[in-house]
Amino acid sequence: MGIKNDVESSDNHDWQNETGLSFEERVRKERIGRQLEAARKNKERMKVTLNVAELIREDRDRIH
């Protein structure tokens, strides 16, 4: 007895709907993974090393 027979013998189960939901969930997870990876890359690209002391001096010089 194979999988096909098991599927055909289970009358009260909506395999088509369950398969569709499973597929949608997988696609959603993959999309989220791609978005998170893009966010990580953007964060890394935008990372700027700031010298806080230098910024304070610049602000102080502008005021005085």
Summary of the structure (lengths in Angstrom):
residues: 64
radius of gyration: 27.7
end to end distance: 87.8
largest distance: 87.8
contacts: 101
relative contact order: 0.06
helix: 80%
strand: 0%
